[in-house]
Amino acid sequence: MSLKQQILDDVKQAMRAKDKPRLNALRLITAAIKQIEVDRRIESLDDSQVTEVLTKMVKQRRDSLDQYQQAGRDDLAGQEQYELDLIQTYLPQPLSEQEISRLIEDAIAETGASAMKDMGKVMGLLKPKLTGRADMGAVSKLIKSRLS
């Protein structure tokens, strides 16, 4: 079963269970997926594209969560945390720091990268392997530290 179909099935289950918070969060996910499909004029996103959408949503939720916590808005922070937790259930298990470091070392060796100008090659090789499984901003910082 595709990731998109799993999400749609979960929407139906949430409707039947009358679980409003879960249903609302799932509808946000389906709306984001549908928006990408409409924008790109494609019939249906594949699992990797859905994972990209979910990863972007996780990043947005984390940013919002930080802002709400700094502003003392615990009610909104709780909602963001709930949505963040739900979205993460559809993403693959995150990689450990050791696994990420190993993949970075392998990519640097494979591309022959030796300076910052080669960072694009390394990121290009790593992005398909790490999408949804690691914070690409943190990975970028690790690569910069290795290449500088």
Beta strands, then each sheet from edge to edge (+ up, - down):
end
